[in-house]
């Protein structure tokens, strides 16, 4: 019984989870700043372009408000993004890709839009290979950044 409990706990901590509709999240032992740096490194090593980073907590602070660390990394690969837009132009509203890193309730998380969510949202069909490629790439980046 202890082995089963340990296995289930391990899976819960390492497998992606859907936190909100269409959002895949991973927990991490690192803080938000470390995850962001690890993500930036992983994106660059994968040959993708970092478009921008947004420090929502920093922006809140300039407005005199408090927000736990919340960082958005926007990145992309025009070769893949273009293929998605060729499938359905409206997906451009969700491109370039992005990952959110945040601290909440004593945990640090990294999350991204599930490719199937994008496919459903934009009624993309006939582009399963591109969506699969996107999903594999996003999963790999999130795992490298989170240490999972």
C-alpha positions in Angstrom: 0.0 0.0 0.0 2.9 2.4 0.8 4.4 1.7 -2.6 1.1 2.5 -4.4 0.8 5.7 -2.4 4.4 6.7 -3.2 3.8 5.9 -6.9 0.6 8.0 -7.0 2.3 10.9 -5.2 5.3 10.7 -7.6 3.0 10.8 -10.6 1.0 13.6 -9.3 4.1 15.7 -8.9 5.7 14.9 -12.2 2.9 14.5 -14.8 1.3 17.6 -16.3 -2.0 18.6 -14.9 -4.8 20.6 -16.3 -5.3 23.5 -13.8 -7.7 25.6 -15.9 -9.3 24.7 -19.2 -6.6 24.1 -21.7 -3.8 24.9 -19.4 -1.1 22.3 -18.8 0.9 23.0 -15.6 3.9 21.5 -13.9 5.0 22.0 -10.3 8.6 22.8 -9.6 11.0 22.9 -6.7 12.6 26.1 -8.1 11.4 29.6 -7.5 9.9 31.7 -10.3 13.2 33.6 -11.2 15.1 30.3 -11.5 12.4 28.7 -13.7 12.3 31.7 -15.9 16.1 31.6 -16.4 16.0 27.8 -17.1 13.1 28.4 -19.6 15.0 31.2 -21.4 18.1 28.9 -21.7 16.0 25.9 -22.9 14.2 28.1 -25.5 17.5 29.4 -26.9 19.1 26.0 -26.9 16.1 24.7 -28.9 16.8 27.3 -31.6 13.7 29.3 -30.8 13.4 33.1 -30.5 12.6 34.8 -27.1 10.2 37.6 -28.1 9.6 39.1 -24.7 9.4 38.5 -21.0 6.7 40.2 -18.8 7.1 40.6 -15.0 3.5 41.0 -13.9 4.6 41.2 -10.2 7.0 44.0 -11.0 4.4 45.9 -13.0 2.0 45.5 -10.1 4.6 46.9 -7.7 5.0 50.0 -9.8 1.2 50.5 -9.4 1.6 50.2 -5.6 0.0 46.7 -5.6 1.3 43.4 -4.5 1.4 40.2 -6.6 3.4 37.1 -5.9 6.0 36.3 -8.6 4.2 36.0 -11.9 6.3 36.0 -15.1 5.4 35.4 -18.7 7.9 34.3 -21.3 6.9 34.8 -25.0 8.8 32.8 -27.6 8.4 31.2 -30.9 9.7 29.5 -34.0 8.3 31.1 -37.2 8.6 27.9 -39.1 6.2 26.1 -36.8 4.0 29.1 -36.0 3.5 29.7 -39.7 2.4 26.2 -40.3 -0.2 26.6 -37.5 -1.4 29.8 -39.1 -1.7 28.1 -42.4 -4.0 25.6 -40.8 -6.2 28.3 -39.3 -5.3 32.0 -39.4 -7.2 32.8 -36.2 -4.6 30.9 -34.2 -2.3 33.9 -34.7 -4.1 35.5 -31.7 -2.4 32.9 -29.5 1.0 33.1 -31.2 3.8 33.4 -30.4 3.7 30.7 -27.8 4.0 31.6 -24.2 4.6 30.0 -20.8 3.6 31.4 -17.5 5.7 31.0 -14.3 4.0 31.8 -11.0 4.2 31.2 -7.3 0.9 30.5 -5.5 -0.1 28.7 -2.3 3.5 27.7 -1.5 4.1 26.2 -4.9 5.9 27.3 -8.0 4.3 26.4 -11.3 4.9 26.7 -15.0 2.0 26.5 -17.5 1.2 26.7 -21.1 -1.8 26.3 -23.5 -2.4 22.7 -24.5 -2.1 22.4 -28.3 -5.4 20.5 -28.3 -7.0 23.5 -26.6 -5.8 25.7 -29.4 -7.0 23.2 -32.0 -10.5 23.2 -30.4 -10.6 26.9 -29.8 -9.7 27.6 -33.5 -11.4 24.6 -35.0 -8.1 23.4 -36.5 -8.3 20.1 -38.4 -6.0 18.2 -40.6 -2.9 19.6 -38.9 -2.3 16.9 -36.3 1.4 16.5 -37.1 2.1 20.2 -36.5 0.0 20.2 -33.3 1.9 17.1 -32.1 5.3 18.8 -32.8 4.2 21.8 -30.9 3.0 19.7 -27.9 6.2 17.7 -27.7 8.3 20.9 -27.9 6.3 22.7 -25.2 6.3 19.7 -22.9 10.1 19.4 -23.3 10.6 23.1 -22.5 8.4 23.0 -19.5 10.1 19.9 -18.1 13.5 21.4 -18.6 12.5 24.6 -17.0 10.7 23.0 -14.0 13.3 20.3 -13.5 10.8 17.4 -14.0 
